[in-house]
Each structure stands twice: as C-alpha cells, then as structure tokens.
C-alpha cells in the first residue's frame, strides 16, 4: 500500500466552501455555496450574528 500526505477533511466534494471563525471561537462551515449565498452568509454573520440565512 502506498500512502500520500493529505491535508483535507474529506470536504473537498463540498466546494465552494465558506468557513467563518466567530469572535467567540465558534467555527461555522457551509458547503456547496453559490456566490450569492456566500454574500448573504457573510452579511448575516457580520451584521446580525445569524448562522443560517
């Protein structure tokens, strides 16, 4: 068997991704995100603190 170094967590199939680290240390991850959804997620997280659109 041949081993290869890998740094992913198996989430590559969920590209594109948004990964946000909140000020309190909570990490919020979204997968299969469209550009318009990414904008909405970042806006909601930064202005309203909401983790779901």
Secondary structure, DSSP 8 states (H G I E B T S, - for coil): ---------S-GGG-S-EEEE-TTS-EEEE-S--HHHHHHHHHIIIII--S--
